[in-house]
Amino acid sequence: LTYAKAAGDGSKLLYFYAETTTPPSPRYYGGSPAFWIGIEPSPALDLIQPIIPKYMFDEYAIWVERFNWHTGQDYQSQHIGVKPGDKVWGSVEFENSTNTYRQCAGLLNSSVKVCATMKLWSAQEIFTDAYVVLEHQPTFCAQLPTSRKIIYENIKVKWESGRTDPKWTSHVKVPACNSTTQILSPTKVQISWDV
């Protein structure tokens, strides 16, 4: 639907972290809005994405996921149930010694989390771009949370070049329910919609 992107301009992304508050449930069942942060290489043929959170089957959950466009393979970790109002976080960190990314999703101020280590598709693959995303089209707008917005904050991004100042740009891929992304600051991104 809508997303924010911070391009790395070819530099390897070393660290990405964000927090948010689980929104209220939608008024109507049947939708599956997914809110996540993630990283991709250029071209965007691989996606590492802490899901924080997704609404499905009448409840929210967080987990970590990877979708590899090279193979069509989708990896999902164990799902952890969360409730509206729960503060959650996600992170992706490059581990130089193993040439892998470790991604995590968890409950803030708690030991509850799930993590997974992702090997690179190839030695030439360089993840450069960071994203904050709302996806999955609703059949109708009342399948989106009643809060009409979600805010990702305390965002931290670091690239190999030394840059730590994400220059977010907002995008709408498939318009639905007037969903848009607002860049509030380098450390705070809001996604809003109509219900």
C-alpha positions as MATLAB code, in Angstrom:
seq = 'LTYAKAAGDGSKLLYFYAETTTPPSPRYYGGSPAFWIGIEPSPALDLIQPIIPKYMFDEYAIWVERFNWHTGQDYQSQHIGVKPGDKVWGSVEFENSTNTYRQCAGLLNSSVKVCATMKLWSAQEIFTDAYVVLEHQPTFCAQLPTSRKIIYENIKVKWESGRTDPKWTSHVKVPACNSTTQILSPTKVQISWDV';
ca = [
       0.000    0.000    0.000;
       2.344    2.705    1.285;
       5.883    2.916    2.576;
       8.903    5.022    3.492;
      12.301    4.299    1.962;
      15.783    5.376    3.036;
      18.240    4.653    0.224;
      21.786    3.676    1.116;
      23.193    4.885   -2.202;
      25.149    1.668   -2.652;
      26.537    1.482    0.885;
      25.935   -1.694    2.888;
      23.293   -1.331    5.593;
      24.744   -2.401    8.947;
      21.932   -1.709   11.406;
      18.235   -0.812   11.392;
      16.006   -0.529   14.459;
      12.509    0.830   15.114;
       9.767    0.722   17.752;
       6.013    1.071   17.489;
       2.820    0.529   19.461;
       0.453   -2.225   18.364;
      -2.650   -0.435   17.067;
      -6.274   -1.200   17.997;
      -8.000   -3.990   16.120;
      -9.951   -3.261   12.945;
     -13.739   -3.006   13.210;
     -14.241   -5.778   10.670;
     -12.712   -9.227   10.395;
     -11.099  -10.646    7.261;
      -8.245   -8.257    6.566;
      -4.562   -8.896    7.155;
      -2.767   -5.538    7.351;
       0.968   -6.060    7.806;
       3.196   -3.397    9.327;
       6.913   -4.030    9.026;
      10.412   -2.676    8.729;
      12.815   -4.267    6.300;
      15.929   -4.089    4.164;
      16.549   -4.909    0.511;
      19.506   -4.956   -1.857;
      19.535   -3.168   -5.197;
      18.010   -4.573   -7.327;
      15.329   -5.545   -4.794;
      15.413   -9.336   -5.153;
      15.681  -10.263   -1.476;
      13.756   -8.986    1.546;
      14.582   -9.303    5.247;
      11.630   -8.042    7.286;
      10.779   -7.994   10.992;
       6.959   -7.993   11.064;
       5.911   -5.563   13.815;
       3.004   -6.324   13.823;
       0.526   -8.075   11.493;
      -3.197   -8.552   12.070;
      -4.646  -11.906   11.028;
      -7.192  -14.388   12.333;
      -8.589  -11.682   14.642;
      -5.332  -11.004   16.498;
      -1.907   -9.375   16.137;
       1.434  -11.156   16.009;
       5.102  -10.305   15.506;
       7.777  -12.430   13.834;
      10.732  -12.258   11.451;
      10.466  -13.145    7.790;
      12.536  -13.342    4.629;
      11.234  -13.474    1.086;
      13.764  -14.440   -1.580;
      12.625  -13.355   -5.044;
      15.397  -15.475   -6.605;
      13.724  -18.692   -5.478;
      10.239  -17.621   -4.353;
      11.057  -19.080   -0.926;
       9.426  -17.462    2.121;
      10.866  -18.075    5.601;
       8.829  -17.202    8.690;
       9.902  -17.656   12.298;
       7.649  -18.590   15.179;
       4.845  -16.038   15.642;
       4.441  -14.255   18.991;
       0.975  -12.944   19.840;
       0.696   -9.295   20.886;
      -2.226   -7.136   21.978;
      -3.310   -3.602   21.057;
      -1.233   -1.159   23.093;
       1.793   -3.478   23.337;
       5.028   -1.709   22.439;
       7.066   -3.776   19.980;
      10.426   -3.410   18.255;
      12.293   -4.830   15.306;
      15.935   -4.843   14.279;
      18.243   -6.039   11.527;
      22.004   -6.144   12.121;
      24.866   -7.204    9.847;
      27.312   -9.649   11.451;
      30.627   -9.162    9.694;
      32.327  -12.302   11.042;
      29.726  -14.577    9.436;
      28.623  -12.309    6.569;
      24.998  -12.689    7.695;
      22.114  -10.541    8.909;
      20.493  -11.220   12.266;
      16.927   -9.960   12.480;
      14.748   -9.821   15.586;
      11.252   -8.799   16.659;
      10.239   -8.431   20.275;
       8.164   -6.844   23.024;
       9.720   -3.665   24.392;
      10.955   -3.784   28.013;
      10.676   -7.568   27.983;
      12.824  -10.604   27.235;
      10.184  -11.846   24.772;
      11.619  -11.865   21.254;
      12.239  -14.022   18.221;
      15.390  -13.859   16.078;
      16.821  -15.536   13.002;
      20.125  -15.351   11.135;
      19.980  -14.916    7.356;
      22.775  -15.922    4.987;
      23.312  -13.784    1.919;
      22.034  -15.130   -1.396;
      25.459  -14.467   -2.903;
      28.708  -12.775   -1.924;
      27.828   -9.951   -4.311;
      24.502   -9.181   -2.628;
      24.598   -5.826   -0.805;
      21.564   -4.771    1.246;
      21.452   -0.986    0.975;
      17.898    0.285    1.482;
      15.689    0.513    4.589;
      11.874    0.481    4.545;
       8.891    1.130    6.828;
       5.801   -0.442    5.251;
       2.047   -1.034    5.407;
       0.966   -3.718    2.952;
      -1.888   -6.081    2.030;
      -4.921   -4.545    0.369;
      -8.110   -4.612    2.458;
     -11.390   -5.562    0.801;
     -12.817   -2.481    2.506;
     -11.257    0.181    4.711;
     -12.812   -0.961    8.013;
     -10.395   -3.929    7.849;
      -7.631   -1.492    8.823;
      -7.010   -0.513   12.481;
      -9.412    2.045   13.952;
      -6.496    4.272   15.071;
      -6.122    5.482   11.455;
      -2.355    5.635   11.968;
       0.754    3.925   13.291;
       4.000    5.653   14.245;
       7.470    4.097   14.062;
       9.885    5.920   16.329;
      13.352    5.794   17.872;
      14.470    4.726   14.405;
      18.188    4.053   14.070;
      19.930    3.297   10.775;
      23.642    2.879   10.094;
      25.441    2.247    6.805;
      28.995    1.056    6.175;
      29.810    4.512    4.793;
      29.291    5.886    8.319;
      25.972    7.561    7.524;
      23.415    7.481   10.337;
      20.976   10.054    8.943;
      18.260    8.263    6.950;
      16.752   10.478    4.266;
      13.252    9.004    4.154;
      11.033    9.423    1.117;
       7.332    8.516    1.103;
       5.692    6.344   -1.555;
       2.273    4.896   -2.425;
       2.421    1.763   -4.546;
      -1.216    0.642   -4.743;
      -3.572    3.363   -3.474;
      -6.145    2.156   -0.936;
      -8.102    3.919    1.792;
      -6.020    7.089    1.310;
      -3.084    5.322    2.941;
      -0.017    7.571    3.010;
       3.331    7.801    4.754;
       4.447   10.962    6.530;
       8.096   11.598    7.398;
       7.928   13.294   10.810;
      11.710   13.303   11.328;
      14.720   11.079   10.519;
      13.805    9.007   13.611;
       9.991    9.017   13.297;
       7.733    7.820   10.457;
       3.919    7.794   10.486;
       1.635    5.749    8.243;
      -2.030    6.810    8.107;
      -5.222    5.596    6.397;
      -8.989    6.012    6.314;
     -11.392    3.561    7.930;
];
